[in-house]
Amino acid sequence: MKRNNVIAILTAVMILSLLSACTGDSAMLGRHEGTSIYLYDRESLSLEPVNLFLNEVVDTNDRAAVVGYLIHLMTTGLKGSDLEPTIPEEVEISFFTIEGSNVNIYFTNEYNDLDYQQEIFLRASMVRTITTLDDFSSVEFFVGGIPLRLSPSKYWADSIRKMFSYL
C-alpha cells in the first residue's frame, strides 16, 4: 500500500514538472491579482489584460527589474497565448528610468515609423501595464531623447500639409 502511494506521488510530481516546463511564460498566468500585462487581441482589436504572478520570475522588490520584465513581455508576448505583443520587433527601447512614481521610456527613432494604430496600442498597453503596479502612477515617453508630448506628430504634420496643400 505504501509503495502505491509513493508511486502515485512521484508520478504526480513528474507530470506537474513536465507541464510547468512546457508552458514557459504561460505558467505565470492567472496566479496573482493586481499585476496585469495588456496585450493585443487581433479579433476584438483591443487590449486585453492578462494576470501575472511575478514573484516566481523576478525580484518584486527591484522596481527596475519588474519594469524591465514587463517590457520584455510586451515585446515578446506570452507563450501559449493568442494575444500579441504590443511593442513591434522593429521598435527599440534604448533604456528606461524610474523617477519616484514615474517611469520614463526612451525609444529610438524607429518609433516614428509606427502607424497610428500601432502607436496607440503600444502607448496604451505600456501605461496600463506599468500603472497596474502600486509603485507607479505615470509613464512618460521619449523618442530620440525628446519628450513625445513635445515632438511633432507625423499625423499632425500630415494634417497641416493637407490643409495648406492648395497654396
C-alpha positions as CSV (number, residue, x, y, z in Angstrom):
1,M,0.0,0.0,0.0
2,K,2.8,2.4,0.9
3,R,4.6,1.6,-2.3
4,N,1.5,2.5,-4.4
5,N,1.2,5.9,-2.6
6,V,4.8,6.7,-3.2
7,I,4.5,5.8,-6.9
8,A,1.3,7.9,-7.2
9,I,3.0,10.9,-5.6
10,L,6.1,10.6,-7.7
11,T,4.0,10.3,-10.9
12,A,2.0,13.4,-10.0
13,V,5.2,15.4,-9.3
14,M,6.7,14.3,-12.6
15,I,3.6,15.3,-14.5
16,L,3.4,18.7,-12.9
17,S,7.1,19.3,-13.6
18,L,6.7,18.4,-17.2
19,L,3.7,20.6,-17.6
20,S,5.3,23.6,-16.0
21,A,8.5,23.2,-18.1
22,C,6.4,23.0,-21.3
23,T,4.4,26.2,-20.7
24,G,7.2,28.7,-20.3
25,D,5.9,32.2,-19.5
26,S,2.3,31.0,-19.7
27,A,2.8,29.2,-16.4
28,M,2.6,32.7,-14.8
29,L,-1.0,33.4,-16.0
30,G,-3.7,34.0,-13.5
31,R,-1.9,33.5,-10.2
32,H,-1.6,37.0,-8.8
33,E,-4.2,39.6,-8.6
34,G,-3.2,43.2,-9.1
35,T,-0.5,42.8,-11.7
36,S,-1.6,42.6,-15.3
37,I,0.0,42.9,-18.7
38,Y,-2.0,44.3,-21.6
39,L,-1.6,42.6,-24.9
40,Y,-3.2,43.0,-28.3
41,D,-6.3,40.9,-29.2
42,R,-6.4,40.9,-33.0
43,E,-10.0,39.5,-33.1
44,S,-11.5,42.2,-31.0
45,L,-9.0,44.9,-31.9
46,S,-8.5,45.7,-28.3
47,L,-6.0,45.4,-25.4
48,E,-6.8,42.5,-23.1
49,P,-5.4,42.2,-19.6
50,V,-3.6,39.0,-18.5
51,N,-3.0,38.5,-14.8
52,L,0.6,37.7,-13.9
53,F,2.4,36.2,-10.9
54,L,5.8,37.9,-10.9
55,N,7.3,36.5,-7.6
56,E,8.5,33.4,-9.4
57,V,10.4,35.1,-12.2
58,V,11.7,38.4,-10.9
59,D,12.6,40.1,-7.6
60,T,9.5,42.1,-7.0
61,N,11.5,44.4,-4.6
62,D,13.6,45.5,-7.5
63,R,11.4,48.0,-9.3
64,A,13.7,48.3,-12.4
65,A,13.7,44.5,-12.8
66,V,9.9,44.4,-12.6
67,V,9.5,47.1,-15.2
68,G,12.2,45.6,-17.4
69,Y,10.5,42.2,-17.3
70,L,7.1,43.7,-18.2
71,I,8.6,45.5,-21.1
72,H,10.2,42.2,-22.2
73,L,6.8,40.5,-22.1
74,M,5.2,43.3,-24.1
75,T,7.9,42.8,-26.7
76,T,7.8,39.0,-26.9
77,G,4.2,38.2,-25.8
78,L,3.3,35.2,-23.6
79,K,3.9,31.6,-24.8
80,G,0.7,29.7,-25.2
81,S,-1.4,32.9,-25.5
82,D,-3.3,34.1,-28.6
83,L,-2.7,37.7,-27.6
84,E,0.0,39.5,-29.5
85,P,2.9,41.7,-28.2
86,T,2.2,45.4,-28.4
87,I,5.8,46.5,-28.9
88,P,6.8,45.6,-32.5
89,E,10.2,44.0,-33.1
90,E,11.5,46.9,-35.1
91,V,10.8,49.4,-32.3
92,E,13.7,49.5,-29.8
93,I,13.7,50.8,-26.3
94,S,17.1,52.3,-25.6
95,F,16.6,52.4,-21.9
96,F,14.1,53.4,-19.2
97,T,14.4,55.4,-15.9
98,I,12.4,55.5,-12.8
99,E,11.8,58.8,-11.0
100,G,9.6,58.4,-8.0
101,S,6.3,57.0,-9.2
102,N,7.1,57.9,-12.9
103,V,8.6,55.6,-15.5
104,N,10.4,57.3,-18.4
105,I,10.7,55.1,-21.6
106,Y,13.2,56.1,-24.2
107,F,12.6,54.8,-27.8
108,T,14.9,55.0,-30.7
109,N,13.8,56.9,-33.8
110,E,12.2,53.7,-35.3
111,Y,9.2,54.6,-33.1
112,N,8.4,57.3,-35.7
113,D,7.8,54.5,-38.3
114,L,4.8,53.1,-36.4
115,D,1.4,53.5,-37.9
116,Y,-1.2,55.3,-35.9
117,Q,-2.9,52.2,-34.6
118,Q,0.4,50.6,-33.5
119,E,1.4,53.7,-31.7
120,I,-1.8,54.0,-29.8
121,F,-1.8,50.3,-28.7
122,L,1.8,50.4,-27.8
123,R,1.5,53.5,-25.5
124,A,-1.8,52.4,-24.0
125,S,-0.5,48.9,-23.2
126,M,2.6,50.3,-21.6
127,V,0.8,52.8,-19.5
128,R,-1.9,50.3,-18.4
129,T,0.6,47.6,-17.7
130,I,3.1,49.7,-15.7
131,T,0.5,51.6,-13.7
132,T,-1.1,48.3,-12.5
133,L,1.9,48.2,-10.2
134,D,1.3,50.1,-6.9
135,D,4.7,51.8,-7.2
136,F,3.9,53.7,-10.4
137,S,1.3,56.3,-11.4
138,S,2.6,57.6,-14.7
139,V,4.6,56.8,-17.8
140,E,6.4,59.3,-20.0
141,F,7.7,58.5,-23.5
142,F,10.7,59.9,-25.3
143,V,11.7,59.4,-28.9
144,G,15.3,60.2,-29.8
145,G,15.7,61.9,-26.4
146,I,12.8,64.3,-27.0
147,P,9.6,64.0,-24.8
148,L,6.9,62.6,-27.1
149,R,4.4,65.3,-26.0
150,L,6.8,67.9,-27.4
151,S,7.9,66.2,-30.6
152,P,5.9,67.0,-33.7
153,S,3.4,64.3,-34.6
154,K,3.6,62.9,-38.1
155,Y,-0.2,62.8,-38.1
156,W,-0.4,66.5,-37.1
157,A,2.2,67.4,-39.7
158,D,0.3,65.4,-42.4
159,S,-3.0,67.2,-41.5
160,I,-1.3,70.6,-41.7
161,R,0.2,69.7,-45.1
162,K,-3.2,68.6,-46.4
163,M,-4.9,71.7,-45.1
164,F,-2.4,74.0,-46.9
165,S,-1.9,71.9,-50.0
166,Y,-3.9,74.3,-52.1
167,L,-1.3,77.0,-51.6
